[in-house]
């Protein structure tokens, strides 16, 4: 009889930030107490915040009244990420266990999950620029099963263990705090590397895929490994 699989360590990735320490003496949901030096100016800050809020509401109303017609007159609206990605690269998924099974079957190195959301400008930018590179696409397709997960949606999702959860719930459990975030999972469904945002060059993205495909995460975090192997090389 085979030995049971060790518990899944969701936060094995060293690039995931630590959560702040728990404060058991505080009531859950209550705001943190202000430091003594700031307590005296609290009322002034609140008053300023109220005026800033009123100005913000006025600007929002002005945009709703006049902004839409101006946007149509000025040209097409900026691209946003949507559920349907016509080119089939990083297609949406509702079953990560199936993606993992496919990676094992095809002899890939793992599953690459792109966390994004509808209306995310940076997500759309990543898809419209970096992820259009033919060589980078080949790297992903050669080494990974690449899927997209809409982190803002409550739809049903089967996780890597075959358990039922939701898209938004899984993203939260994986500590995805900003979008887009791309997380690489190994063939045990463990996160081994992640990258947030769209700032990396194509060369750096290609090196990141190589880092994961060659299990560089067993040597060092990506920035250290990258420096040793030539940044962007």
N, C-alpha and C positions, 0 to 999 in steps of 0.2 A: 504493500500500500504506500503510495507516494506521500511525502511529508507535506503538510499544509503550506500554502503560500504565505510568506511573511506579511504582516499588516502593511497596507499601502501607506507610504509616507508622502502625503500630498505636497509637502513643502520641502522636498529634498533639494530643489533648485536653490543654490546659494544666492541668486540674484533677487529672490523674493524678499521684500522688506519685512522686518519683524513688526508684529502688531504692538501697540503700546501696552505696557504692563497693566494688568487688571487692578482696579481699585475697589476691593470688596466692601470698603466702608461707605461707598457712594451708592445711592439708590439708582438702579438701572433706569436710564432714560433721562436722568437729571443732569443739568449742565455742570461742568467742572467748576469748583470755586475759583474766583479770581484771586491772584496774588494780592497781598495787602497793599502794595504800592499802586495797584490799579483800581482798587475798590472805590476810592474816593471820586475818581473821574467817571464812574460807571454811568451816572445819570447824564452827564454831558455827552458821552459817546452814544447813548441811546437816543438822545435828542437829535444829534447829528444824523444818526442812522435813519430816523424817521423822515427827516427832510430829504435825505438821499433817496429813500424809498419812494417818496412822493414824486420826486423828479423822474425817477425811473419809470413809474407808472405813466406819467405824462408822455415821456418819450415813446413808450410802448404803444400808447393809444395813437400817437402821431404816426408811428410806423404802420400800424394796422389800417389807418385811414388813408395814408398817402404812399406807403412803401410798396404795396403790391402793384399798383399801376406803374410806378417808376421802374420796378423790376422788369415788368413786361416790356416797357419801352426801351430799356437799356440792353436787352438781349436775353439769352437763355440763362436759366437759373444754374447755380453751381451744382456739380454732380454730387450725388449722395449715394451711400451704400444702400442696397436694397436686398430683399430676400432672394430674388432671382438674379443670378450672375450668368449672362448669356454665353460667355466663352467656356463655361464648365470648369474653370480653374478655381480651386477652393470652393466646391459646391457646398450648399447648406446640408447639414446633417441633423438627424434626431436620434441617431444610434451610434454612439462611440464604440460600443462593444463590437459592432459589425465592422467598423473601420479598423479596429485593432485586429480582428480576425483576418481581414483582407490583407493587412500589412504582413502578418505572419505567413499567410498563404503565398503571397507574392515575393517573399524573401526581402521585404523592405526593412529599414532600420527602425521604423516606428511610425507614429501618427503626428502630423503637424496640424494644429488647430488654430485657425485665425479667428480670434474673438473680435467681433465688430457689432455695429448697430445701425439701424435705419437713421438716416439723417446725419451720420458722422462724416464730417468733411475730411478729416485725416484718413479715415478708412477708405473713402473714395479716392483720395490722392494716392495712397499706397497701391490701390488696384490699378489706377489709371497710369501710373508711372513705373515704379519699380517692378511690380508683378507682371508687367507686360514684357519684360526682358526674356527673350527666347532661351538664353543659356541658363538663366535662373530657374525658369520653368522646368527645363530639362533636369536640373539638379534636384528639384523637389520631386518630380515624377519618378526619377530613378531611385531615390532613397526613402521616400515617405508616401503614405496615403495622406493627402492634404484635404482638409475639410474646413468649413466655416461654421461658426456657432454665433447666433444672434443673441448677444448678451443682455439685451433689453427686453426680451420676450418671455412670457410665462408658459410657452408651449412645452409639451412633454418631451423629455429626453431620457434615453437609456445611457447610463454612464459606462465606464470601462469595465466595471464589475457586473454589468447586466442589470443593475438596479434602476428603478424608476426615480427620476427627479425632474427638474425643469431646466430650461436653457438658462434663465437668469439665476436660478439657484446654484447650478453647477459653476457658472462663472464667478459667483460670489464665493463659493467654497474654495475655488482655485485662486482666490485673492487677485482677481483681475480688477485692478482699480482704475485703469485708464485704457482708452481704445484708440487705435487698434492695438491689440497685443497678440503676438504669435507665440504659442507655447509648443515645444517639442516634447512628445511623450515616447518613452522607449517601449519595447515589446511586452513589458509588464504593466504598461499603463502609468508609469511613473514620470512626472515632469523632470526633464533633465536640462532644459535651457529655455529661455524666453527673451523676447525682444518687444519693447513697447514703442509705438510711434512709427513715423515714416521717414526718420532722418538718415538712416543708414544708406550708404551708396549701394549700388548693385554689387560691386566687388565685395563689400563688407557682408552683404546678405549671402553671397555665394560662399564666403568663408565661414559664415555661421552654419550654413547647411553642411559644409565639410566637417566642421567642428563636431556636430552631432552625429553625422554619418560615421566618422572615425572614432566615436566615443571619446572625444577630447575632454568631455566633462568629467571623466574618470581621472584626468591629470590635474585640471585646474579650472577655475571659472573662465568664461569666454574671454574677457579682456586680457587676462594673463596669458592664456593660450594664444590669443591673437597676436600679442606683442612678440611672443617667442617664435611665431610662424610667419611674421611679416604682415603688418596691418594692411588689409585691403588687397593682399596678394593672392 
